[in-house]
């Protein structure tokens, strides 16, 4: 079993220290559960001028002459030695996991910046997505085609992670960004688990409404728990409704563990929901061993797309709201 490094210096990554311009005294542009995100601009290392995107990124982001806008993720931390060490492990986990991933449905990792972090914990740098999270991007008027395209992108990204032996561990709508061209991008690997890797333990944590029953019962992360979270997340993407939105965490846990409840199909759901629902039910079934693999999920979503496309022809590049 391989071990995760004790220090980031043991890993290969791009050091972006001194190359990012942003307002150091301003408030965060976005706030997550455990981190703050600032907007910055990647600058040229030698001249200090703001850099152009290289050819590979230019193709990916469809820009050729714009400055490279980036997101700077800074973990919240207090100046306490135990807390600092804990957060450093979090940063190592996310850096090790993220730096090895390369897929069109996973947010790209640019590197780290020691000068932008807190108390010796570097900031993590990635492209900035102007469209925000999937929850910000979708509106009540978003078409079913757009919603299914987003679901398909999430499925393909998660399938890739599982093939790389990475369990995301915290899949939910707020961890799905939308690229400028409409693609879904999985992000936030701070709670991920790398299979067959030792070093420190990933304790399951996150929003209970997206967590599998076995996690709420004290179990660990697995591919099956990711698939469960995918089902709940896809429900929200497809219907636009937050599951158990009026219940507190304790009530949600009782609903899932005691009553074995799952989200209810909305009366106002778009046509084609019966096809999507069949996939969701195979993702969030109680027994982990009975849940679909991500290869099977992707195939089923492709089958749904084929049926909906035949019943309602559309251009394949329709990714607009």
C-alpha positions, -999 to +999 in steps of 0.1 A: +000+000+000+014+034-010+015+062+016+005+098+012+034+122+017+039+141+050+049+173+032+039+189-001+075+192-010+075+155-016+050+159-044+052+173-079+031+204-083+032+238-099+043+266-075+024+297-083+037+318-054+042+354-064+024+350-097-012+357-087-027+392-084-057+398-062-070+421-035-054+408-004-075+431+018-108+423+003-135+400+015-138+365+000-157+363-033-173+330-023-174+311+010-177+273+014-181+251+045-144+251+053-127+276+029-129+310+014-125+315-024-110+347-039-108+358-075-073+365-089-053+367-121-024+345-130+006+367-140+036+360-161+065+347-141+092+366-158+076+399-168+049+404-143+024+409-171-008+390-169-003+358-188-022+344-218-037+309-215-016+283-231-028+263-261-042+234-241-062+257-218-072+279-247-089+249-263-105+239-230-117+273-221-123+286-256-103+318-250-072+330-267-066+366-257-081+370-222-062+371-189-063+339-169-089+344-142-084+320-113-100+308-081-079+309-050-091+285-024-079+294+011-088+270+040-101+286+071-076+280+099-067+293+134-032+299+145-030+268+166-004+241+160-027+211+162-052+229+139-025+239+114-012+203+112-048+190+106-054+215+079-020+207+063-031+171+060-063+183+043-043+203+018-019+174+011-049+151+005-065+175-019-033+184-037-022+148-042-056+137-054-063+168-076-029+170-093-033+135-107-067+141-123-072+151-159-107+149-173-130+173-191-156+169-163-133+176-134-121+211-125-085+215-135-058+220-108-033+247-116-011+246-085-005+260-051+005+294-038+023+296-004+020+333-003-018+333-004-025+308+023-028+311+060-004+301+088+019+280+065-010+263+046-008+271+009-038+282-012-050+259-040-054+275-074-078+265-102-096+281-131-124+304-121-159+294-134-180+324-141-212+304-142-207+292-107-222+260-092-249+240-109-274+254-084-265+290-094-265+281-131-298+263-134-331+282-133-367+271-132-367+276-170-337+255-177-346+228-203-345+191-196-318+188-222-295+212-203-303+193-170-296+159-185-263+172-201-252+184-166-261+150-151-242+132-178-211+153-172-212+146-135-216+109-142-186+108-166-165+128-142-173+104-113-168+073-136-133+087-143-125+092-107-135+057-098-114+043-127-085+063-111-093+046-077-105+079-063-136+082-042-149+118-042-165+115-008-185+147-008-206+149-040-234+174-039-246+203-061-223+229-045-193+207-055-204+207-092-193+238-111-203+248-146-177+256-172-182+286-194-192+262-222-218+245-200-199+214-190-203+201-155-170+201-135-165+181-103-145+199-077-134+199-040-113+168-033-105+176+004-126+147+016-116+123-011-103+088-005-076+072-026-080+035-027-050+014-017-033+044-002-023+049+035-010+078+054-040+092+072-077+084+075-105+102+056-134+105+080-168+107+062-182+142+065-205+164+046-242+173+041-264+145+054-291+148+028-265+136+002-250+109+023-256+072+020-274+053+049-243+033+057-223+065+063-250+078+086-247+044+104-210+050+110-196+033+078-168+045+056-166+059+021-168+037-009-176+038-046-212+028-036-215+059-013-204+081-042-231+065-064-258+071-037-247+108-035-248+110-073-285+098-072-295+125-047-275+152-065-290+142-099-325+144-084-318+180-075-303+188-109-332+173-128-361+186-107-346+218-093-358+208-058-336+203-027-345+169-011-359+172+024-355+209+022-378+216+052-362+190+075-332+195+099-303+171+098-316+149+126-350+146+109-333+137+076-313+109+092-344+094+108-362+096+074-334+078+057-323+053+083-356+045+101-382+050+073-358+042+044-372+073+026-359+087-006-368+119-025-404+120-038-410+124-075-424+159-080-458+162-098-443+191-118-412+172-129-404+175-166-415+149-192-390+120-193-388+119-155-399+083-155-368+074-174-345+094-152-362+081-121-353+045-130-317+055-130-319+074-097-336+045-079-308+022-089-283+047-075-299+052-041-311+017-033-305+008+004-280-021-002-246-008-014-239-039-034-271-035-054-262+000-066-250+005-101-214+009-110-205+042-126-200+024-160-236+012-157-248+046-146-232+063-176-247+037-200-282+042-185-280+080-187-269+077-223-299+054-230-322+080-215-306+107-236-311+087-267-348+082-260-353+119-251-333+130-282-354+108-305-387+121-289-375+157-290-347+163-315-322+190-306-288+202-317-261+183-298-244+215-289-275+228-271-259+238-237-276+271-231-301+279-205 
